[in-house]
Amino acid sequence: ADCIYSDGIHILVNLNGYTRGARNEIFALRPAPIQVMWLGYPNTSGAPFMDYLISDEITSPLALSSQYSEKLAYMPYTFFIGDHANMFSHMTEKAVIVESQQDSNSSIITTVDNRSIVNGTNLKPILERSDVKTITVKVSAVDDDDTGETNPKKCKEEVITSLVELPQATVVHQLLQQGHSEVSINGIVAQNGTTTLQTSCRAATGEEVPQAVLLTTRAQYGLPETAIVYCNFNQLYKVDPTTMRCWCNILKRVPNSVLWLLRFPAAGEENIIQAAKSYGIDSTRLIFSNVAPKEEHVRRGQLSDICLDTPLCNGHTTGMDVLWAGTPMVTLPLETLASRVGASLLHTIGCPELVAETYNDYENIAARLGNDPVYLKSIRAKVWSRRLTSPLFNTALYTQYLEELFIKMWDRYKNNLLPDHIRASTALN
């Protein structure tokens, strides 16, 4: 604290709150004139020595400001941030592997965009050597009325996905299941996506951008090829009985569906299975995977059709992960900050139709996605497209807004004004 004070730090930011590694006692000594909560702890500090909490108007509505001891500093979009566009730039594009014999049945081809996926920083060599077709999916706009319905006539964009047709696609999948670390796709070596290794000791685990072409398939994780795969990759403590009951209701309404979860922790797997059984869902409808390195964790999210967020405590980083994978997420905002981040992410990426108002609404949205393949394809295409065009993963824009908030905080202090609710403008973009 003495060092911070002597250095003349203007604004001190608390990134830990009451989580591991916290240093709240330093903030309690007031070494900086302005002290701010941001990002790491999803709640108010409740402390008189913290001046501002950086949030947004969906995550922390002004109507709920009484829940916070701090004044609210609003970002114009979500306050949450992820550097996925740089860390996982090899997922900017993808190609889909399909059997050549399917090319006479377009209805089959257009439903396999997430069964067998190739990612890489440069897919051109594979696409040039292959018999490539494309899927074009129109992204339907949401009507401006209160129905939340999509309207194909208001289509503003479309997403084109490359299909690489292989006569030996089944053989390739079998080799991956047998543990082969590499396979050949029309003469181009592709790495088994479950066997990626770090090559730079300076990169944090899982954060190195792979230079190889990576092949990720449902078979690698025991996921049914033709099922609707719902997923949630949060720690299992976020799954409360109400959420579990909702998930089971959704599985009942979408018969050809499974729920993909993580052994996070492994001890929770049996408890989840027993809870599902108590709601009438057989254990075969639940598929568990081990926790994976960060890059694999994000990339394998592409295999799921729909992510079911945990309403009580949303996926924050995991929500960003699954949206970068192009997988739509259904969420239900409650009252706390931790329960409203999912809604903030979805509004920022331009998918408010995935934000429920009640638990029943949550089930309806998820069931419609599972039962309406045309609607599902449109929403998936929308998420895939908006990753690159919305503010959600635009870190440069985010930085400008954050700097604007810091300047406004300091200006108030210089003018002898007490902290108050402030907003960054939206004029920067």
Secondary structure, 3 states (H helix, E strand, C coil): CHHHHHCCCCEEEECCCCCCCCCHHHHHCCCCCEEEECCCCCCCCCCCCCCEEEEECCCCCHHHHHHCCCEEEEECCCCCCCCHHHHCHHHCCCEEEEEHHHHHCHHHHCCCCCCEEEECCCCHHHHHHCEEEEEEEEECEECCCCCCCEEHHHCCEEEEEEEEEECCHHHHHHHHHCCCCEEEECCEEEEECCCCCCCCCCCCCCCCCCCCEEEEEHHHHCCCCCCEEEECCCCHHHCCHHHHHHHHHHHHHCCCEEEEEECCCCCHHHHHHHHHHHCCCCHHHEEEECCCCHHHHHHHHHHCCEEECCCCCCCCHHHHHHHHCCCCEEECCCCCHHHCHHHHHHHHHCCHHHECCCHHHHHHHHHHHHHCHHHHHHHHHHHHHHHHHCHHHCHHHHHHHHHHHHHHHHHHHHCCCCCCCEECCCCCC
